[in-house]
């Protein structure tokens, strides 16, 4: 009986638990440092596809949907971490590809203008 209990404890200690997380839907307020001809601002939608955002000037208010994430936990240690706040959810493209890709944490870290908008650095090509 003690052997069975010992085996059960050993096996239980080896189990890994998957913990599911998710980000909250949010609106990010951006200001592009400059607007370049041919640049397109895009946001990741709920289907994990990028959709274009219409810019009327150098500002954008972007609805970012909730994103799923999670991690594996074993003996109090986390691994296989997928943090939805680190997913690249906003990107700026020029005619050749992605120029800037930003996560929610990355947007939060950007400097803010007088209106509290995150200022996205942009360099226009020749």
C-alpha positions as CSV (number, residue, x, y, z in Angstrom):
1,X,0.0,0.0,0.0
2,X,2.8,2.4,0.9
3,X,4.5,1.6,-2.4
4,X,1.3,2.4,-4.3
5,X,1.0,5.7,-2.4
6,X,4.6,6.6,-3.1
7,X,4.1,5.8,-6.8
8,X,1.0,7.9,-6.9
9,X,2.8,10.9,-5.3
10,X,5.7,10.5,-7.7
11,X,3.4,10.5,-10.7
12,X,1.3,13.4,-9.4
13,X,4.5,15.5,-9.0
14,X,5.3,15.0,-12.6
15,X,2.0,16.3,-13.9
16,X,1.9,19.5,-15.9
17,X,-1.0,21.8,-15.8
18,X,-2.0,24.0,-18.7
19,X,-3.2,27.4,-17.5
20,X,-5.2,29.5,-20.0
21,X,-5.0,33.3,-19.9
22,X,-6.3,36.1,-22.1
23,X,-5.9,39.8,-22.6
24,X,-8.7,42.3,-22.1
25,X,-10.1,44.0,-25.3
26,X,-8.8,47.5,-25.3
27,X,-8.5,50.7,-27.4
28,X,-5.0,52.0,-28.1
29,X,-4.5,55.6,-29.0
30,X,-1.6,56.2,-31.4
31,X,0.1,59.1,-33.1
32,X,2.5,58.4,-36.0
33,X,5.6,60.5,-35.8
34,X,5.1,61.2,-39.5
35,X,2.8,59.9,-42.2
36,X,4.5,58.4,-45.2
37,X,3.0,57.8,-48.6
38,X,2.2,54.2,-49.1
39,X,2.3,53.2,-45.4
40,X,-0.6,51.2,-44.0
41,X,-1.5,50.8,-40.3
42,X,-3.0,47.4,-39.4
43,X,-4.4,45.7,-36.4
44,X,-4.7,42.0,-35.6
45,X,-8.4,41.0,-35.4
46,X,-10.1,38.2,-33.5
47,X,-9.3,35.7,-36.3
48,X,-5.5,36.4,-36.0
49,X,-5.5,38.3,-39.3
50,X,-4.2,41.8,-39.8
51,X,-6.8,44.3,-41.0
52,X,-6.1,47.8,-42.3
53,X,-6.9,50.9,-40.2
54,X,-8.1,54.0,-41.9
55,X,-6.0,57.1,-41.0
56,X,-7.6,60.5,-41.3
57,X,-4.4,62.3,-40.1
58,X,-1.5,61.2,-38.0
59,X,-3.7,59.7,-35.2
60,X,-5.5,56.4,-34.8
61,X,-7.8,54.9,-32.2
62,X,-7.5,51.2,-32.6
63,X,-9.8,48.5,-31.1
64,X,-7.6,45.5,-30.1
65,X,-9.7,42.4,-29.4
66,X,-9.1,40.0,-26.5
67,X,-6.3,37.5,-27.3
68,X,-5.9,34.0,-25.8
69,X,-2.7,32.9,-24.2
70,X,-1.4,30.7,-21.4
71,X,1.4,28.7,-19.9
72,X,2.3,25.2,-18.6
73,X,3.0,24.9,-14.9
74,X,4.8,22.1,-13.3
75,X,6.0,22.1,-9.7
76,X,5.4,25.9,-9.5
77,X,7.5,26.6,-12.6
78,X,6.1,28.2,-15.7
79,X,7.1,27.2,-19.2
80,X,5.7,27.3,-22.7
81,X,4.5,30.8,-22.0
82,X,2.2,32.6,-24.6
83,X,1.6,36.1,-23.3
84,X,-1.1,37.9,-25.2
85,X,0.3,41.3,-24.1
86,X,3.4,40.4,-26.1
87,X,1.7,39.4,-29.3
88,X,2.4,41.8,-32.2
89,X,-1.1,43.3,-32.6
90,X,-0.4,46.5,-34.5
91,X,1.9,46.9,-37.4
92,X,2.9,49.6,-39.9
93,X,3.7,48.4,-43.4
94,X,5.2,50.2,-46.4
95,X,5.2,48.8,-49.9
96,X,7.9,46.3,-49.1
97,X,6.8,44.8,-45.8
98,X,6.4,45.4,-42.1
99,X,8.3,48.5,-40.9
100,X,7.1,48.4,-37.2
101,X,5.3,45.7,-35.2
102,X,4.0,46.5,-31.8
103,X,2.6,44.5,-28.9
104,X,0.3,46.0,-26.2
105,X,3.3,46.1,-23.8
106,X,5.3,47.7,-26.6
107,X,2.7,50.4,-27.2
108,X,2.5,51.0,-23.4
109,X,6.3,51.6,-23.3
110,X,6.2,54.2,-26.1
111,X,6.6,57.9,-25.2
112,X,3.2,59.8,-25.0
113,X,2.3,63.1,-26.6
114,X,0.4,65.9,-24.8
115,X,-2.9,64.0,-25.4
116,X,-1.7,60.8,-23.9
117,X,-1.3,59.1,-27.3
118,X,1.6,56.6,-27.8
119,X,3.9,58.1,-30.4
120,X,5.0,55.5,-33.0
121,X,8.4,56.3,-34.5
122,X,8.2,56.4,-38.3
123,X,11.0,57.0,-40.8
124,X,9.9,57.7,-44.4
125,X,12.0,56.2,-47.1
126,X,13.4,58.2,-50.0
